[in-house]
Amino acid sequence: MFSILEMFTIGVGPSSSHTVGPMVAASRFAASLERDGILNRVGRVRTVLYGSLALTGLGHGTDRATVAGLEGNVPKTVDTDHMSNIRMECEAGGELMLNGTHRIDFDYGRDVVMDVWHRMAAHPNGMRFQAFDRQNNLIDEQVWYSIGGGFVRQGDADDLMIGIHEKPPAGTAFADQTDDSSTDIDMDMPYPFTTCDELISLCDEHHMSVADVVWANETAMRSAVQVRSDLDTVWHVMRRCVQHGCNTNQTVLPGGLDVPRRAPKMYARLASNSDVLKRDGRRSDAVLESSDAAWVDLFALAVSEENAAGGRIVTAPTNGAAGVIPAVLHYYWHFVDHADEDGVVTFLLTAGAIGYLFKRNASISGAEVGCQGEVGTACSMAAAGLCAVMGGTPHQVENAAEIGIEHNLGLTCDPVGGLVQIPCIERNAMAANTAINAVRMAMLGDGTHIVSLDQAIKTMKDTGEDMMAKYKETSKGGLAVNVVEC
């Protein structure tokens, strides 16, 4: 197991697997050069991006994120303006400050390679980092994988590489989605679980909620003060993201599609009736004239547009699905009478447990299982979190989570122009309202139902394996080829 808090990381848009993950991997490669005592020998570095990272990398900013990582930047603190202009700055100076301390010559067009013809067999999001000395001798080489949600995993330099359309040979793909930076903490956790059935059994046996189980596990690893502080920070960043997305002066999203930002105008329209964002808490009766669903749409659009613009967001569990959980949390905060900060913590702990199950037993990578692994997982997580704070039992929480994913099964990842804009932004709004409706249905029952969450997660994984590669974040199928770019 790993910390549930790893399902909520603070980073930048537009993609967790194509922006955040490559930046993390590149920064770890650069740091390893210094750690191994060879940084000062490096005269040049070269990055090769494979598979989905190459096919949609320009639209996702993968090249810029990778170069920023080589400089030693990390997603939580990187200067987003610098990242937006990094190619121009590198090309103007012809150099790079490797790991933030060692200046080397850098030819952006030569040293960042998009290999659209090959992929690594272990995972579609593979990348290779090479360091050369001043005589152009190879002195270090590392292969890394971005496995979804900003998580990364190191491979071997001789890992099998196959054609972009080839199916990986049996046994070459990852058996799990473990992040190399995660610590094996089963022995330290008082209530370890690997399936939802095990989680619900723990709740029944010990008369605990899902959030109680997760809280006990988290506080076995670090202090309660630290856990609470981390969760409060996640909530703070989510709220700030919604506020910024609603109030930005930017009218069009970057990337070339000229997609208009809708959140500011939508916010002005809804706020003309009664502005829930300007009150720290619940609505007044006046807001009843505006549909709750419209506000949920707004919250999701605001975050998703911030992500598409390369802003600071919470990966929850991925960037492409980053608008779902904040939207449902804001629904709870502004439209539920008893909402409070403790409820926010309960929501995040419960949602994180569900996200952990998806990541461990299937995937949250759009390049691996399609958008069902991103928006579908986020919908399931949000449904579980909301059900918990609405007083749902662990069995009702599991039911809500299952409904959330069941009606996202088979969802493809086909971003137009390789950008996290169409259809991604609207999908976040739709999934947020689906999550709320899932809770309504679950709360009307006693938690008993036919399809279990574990079965739905396995189905999602199987569906992703059967899905054609062109529908998994390659921009080679679906809307990506049927919408003409002007």
Rosetta blueprint (number, residue, H / E / L):
1 M L
2 F L
3 S L
4 I H
5 L H
6 E H
7 M H
8 F L
9 T E
10 I E
11 G E
12 V E
13 G L
14 P L
15 S L
16 S H
17 S H
18 H H
19 T H
20 V H
21 G H
22 P H
23 M H
24 V H
25 A H
26 A H
27 S H
28 R H
29 F H
30 A H
31 A H
32 S H
33 L H
34 E H
35 R H
36 D L
37 G L
38 I L
39 L H
40 N H
41 R H
42 V E
43 G E
44 R E
45 V E
46 R E
47 T E
48 V E
49 L E
50 Y E
51 G H
52 S H
53 L H
54 A H
55 L H
56 T L
57 G H
58 L H
59 G H
60 H H
61 G L
62 T H
63 D H
64 R H
65 A H
66 T H
67 V H
68 A H
69 G H
70 L H
71 E L
72 G L
73 N L
74 V L
75 P L
76 K L
77 T L
78 V L
79 D L
80 T H
81 D H
82 H H
83 M H
84 S H
85 N H
86 I H
87 R H
88 M H
89 E H
90 C H
91 E H
92 A H
93 G H
94 G L
95 E E
96 L E
97 M E
98 L E
99 N L
100 G L
101 T L
102 H E
103 R E
104 I E
105 D E
106 F L
107 D L
108 Y H
109 G H
110 R H
111 D H
112 V E
113 V E
114 M E
115 D E
116 V L
117 W L
118 H E
119 R E
120 M E
121 A L
122 A L
123 H E
124 P L
125 N L
126 G E
127 M E
128 R E
129 F E
130 Q E
131 A E
132 F E
133 D E
134 R L
135 Q L
136 N L
137 N L
138 L E
139 I E
140 D E
141 E E
142 Q E
143 V E
144 W E
145 Y E
146 S E
147 I E
148 G E
149 G L
150 G L
151 F E
152 V E
153 R E
154 Q E
155 G L
156 D L
157 A L
158 D L
159 D L
160 L L
161 M E
162 I E
163 G E
164 I L
165 H L
166 E L
167 K L
168 P L
169 P L
170 A L
171 G L
172 T L
173 A L
174 F L
175 A L
176 D L
177 Q L
178 T L
179 D L
180 D L
181 S L
182 S L
183 T L
184 D L
185 I L
186 D H
187 M H
188 D H
189 M L
190 P L
191 Y L
192 P L
193 F L
194 T L
195 T L
196 C H
197 D H
198 E H
199 L H
200 I H
201 S H
202 L H
203 C H
204 D H
205 E H
206 H H
207 H L
208 M L
209 S L
210 V H
211 A H
212 D H
213 V H
214 V H
215 W H
216 A H
217 N H
218 E H
219 T H
220 A H
221 M H
222 R L
223 S L
224 A H
225 V H
226 Q H
227 V H
228 R H
229 S H
230 D H
231 L H
232 D H
233 T H
234 V H
235 W H
236 H H
237 V H
238 M H
239 R H
240 R H
241 C H
242 V H
243 Q H
244 H H
245 G H
246 C H
247 N H
248 T L
249 N L
250 Q L
251 T L
252 V E
253 L L
254 P L
255 G L
256 G L
257 L L
258 D L
259 V L
260 P E
261 R L
262 R L
263 A H
264 P H
265 K H
266 M H
267 Y H
268 A H
269 R H
270 L H
271 A H
272 S L
273 N L
274 S L
275 D L
276 V H
277 L H
278 K H
279 R L
280 D L
281 G L
282 R L
283 R L
284 S L
285 D H
286 A H
287 V H
288 L H
289 E H
290 S L
291 S L
292 D H
293 A H
294 A H
295 W H
296 V H
297 D H
298 L H
299 F H
300 A H
301 L H
302 A H
303 V H
304 S H
305 E H
306 E H
307 N H
308 A H
309 A L
310 G L
311 G L
312 R E
313 I E
314 V E
315 T E
316 A L
317 P L
318 T L
319 N L
320 G L
321 A L
322 A L
323 G L
324 V H
325 I H
326 P H
327 A H
328 V H
329 L H
330 H H
331 Y H
332 Y H
333 W H
334 H H
335 F H
336 V L
337 D L
338 H L
339 A L
340 D L
341 E H
342 D H
343 G H
344 V H
345 V H
346 T H
347 F H
348 L H
349 L H
350 T H
351 A H
352 G H
353 A H
354 I H
355 G H
356 Y H
357 L H
358 F H
359 K H
360 R H
361 N H
362 A L
363 S L
364 I L
365 S L
366 G H
367 A H
368 E H
369 V H
370 G L
371 C H
372 Q H
373 G H
374 E L
375 V H
376 G H
377 T H
378 A H
379 C H
380 S H
381 M H
382 A H
383 A H
384 A H
385 G H
386 L H
387 C H
388 A H
389 V H
390 M L
391 G L
392 G L
393 T L
394 P H
395 H H
396 Q H
397 V H
398 E H
399 N H
400 A H
401 A H
402 E H
403 I H
404 G H
405 I H
406 E H
407 H L
408 N L
409 L L
410 G L
411 L L
412 T L
413 C E
414 D L
415 P L
416 V H
417 G H
418 G H
419 L L
420 V L
421 Q L
422 I L
423 P L
424 C H
425 I H
426 E H
427 R H
428 N H
429 A H
430 M H
431 A H
432 A H
433 N H
434 T H
435 A H
436 I H
437 N H
438 A H
439 V H
440 R H
441 M H
442 A H
443 M H
444 L L
445 G L
446 D L
447 G L
448 T L
449 H L
450 I L
451 V L
452 S L
453 L H
454 D H
455 Q H
456 A H
457 I H
458 K H
459 T H
460 M H
461 K H
462 D H
463 T H
464 G H
465 E H
466 D H
467 M L
468 M L
469 A H
470 K H
471 Y H
472 K E
473 E L
474 T L
475 S L
476 K L
477 G L
478 G L
479 L H
480 A H
481 V H
482 N H
483 V L
484 V L
485 E L
486 C L
